Structure formats: structure tokens, C-alpha cells
Amino acid sequence: MAQTFAPCPSCGKINRVDLVESSSKAPICGACKANLAVHFGLVEVSDSGLATLTRKSPLPAVCD
């Protein structure tokens, strides 16, 4: 099962996103139900979201 992690743009919580499931329906935050910006396994984040993701993610974050 392919997964990625995405910070919520609204509440800042880190969410684990199933990439197979996200291809058929838009992923949402488990805490506040806001839409997460995940596109084909790529996560769009703000500066604060990137800081949260790199600090809390159990996996290395690759940025471009």
C-alpha cells in the first residue's frame, strides 16, 4: 500500500494519505475535514506546512 503524509492547510495536523484511494476521491483531514492538496503522490505545502511535515514525519521529506 503506497502512502504519503500531508499537513492540513487549515489545522496543521499531519495526515497519512493512501495514494490508491486518493486517486479516486479527494483526501480530507482526519481532524478538521478540510481538503488536502495531494496530487499523484505530490503534496503541496506552505512554508509552515513544510516545517511541520519535516519535523513530524516518520519518513524523510523530499522537496523540489
C-alpha positions in Angstrom: 0.0 0.0 0.0 1.5 3.3 -1.1 1.1 6.2 1.3 2.3 9.7 1.8 2.0 12.3 4.6 0.3 15.6 4.1 -0.1 18.5 6.6 -3.5 20.1 6.7 -3.5 23.7 5.5 -6.3 24.6 7.9 -5.3 23.0 11.3 -1.7 21.9 10.6 -2.2 18.2 11.6 -0.2 15.6 9.8 -2.4 13.1 7.8 -1.4 9.8 6.3 -2.9 9.6 2.8 -3.4 6.3 0.9 -2.3 7.1 -2.7 -4.5 4.5 -4.3 -7.6 5.8 -2.5 -6.7 9.5 -3.2 -6.7 8.8 -7.0 -10.4 8.1 -6.9 -11.6 10.6 -4.2 -10.0 13.8 -2.7 -8.3 13.2 0.6 -9.5 15.1 3.6 -8.0 16.0 7.0 -8.9 13.5 9.8 -9.2 16.3 12.4 -11.0 19.2 10.7 -12.3 17.6 7.4 -10.5 20.2 5.2 -9.4 19.1 1.7 -5.7 18.1 1.5 -3.6 19.2 -1.5 -2.3 15.8 -2.7 -1.9 15.3 -6.5 -0.5 12.0 -7.8 1.6 11.4 -4.6 2.9 15.0 -4.5 1.9 17.2 -1.6 1.5 21.0 -1.9 2.6 22.7 1.3 3.1 26.3 2.6 6.3 27.3 4.5 4.8 26.4 7.8 3.3 23.2 6.4 6.8 22.2 5.2 8.3 22.9 8.6 5.6 20.8 10.3 6.0 17.9 7.8 9.8 17.7 8.1 9.6 18.0 11.9 6.9 15.4 12.5 7.1 13.0 9.5 8.4 9.5 10.3 9.8 9.4 6.7 12.3 11.7 5.0 10.8 14.6 3.1 11.9 15.3 -0.5 11.4 18.9 -1.6 11.6 20.4 -5.0 
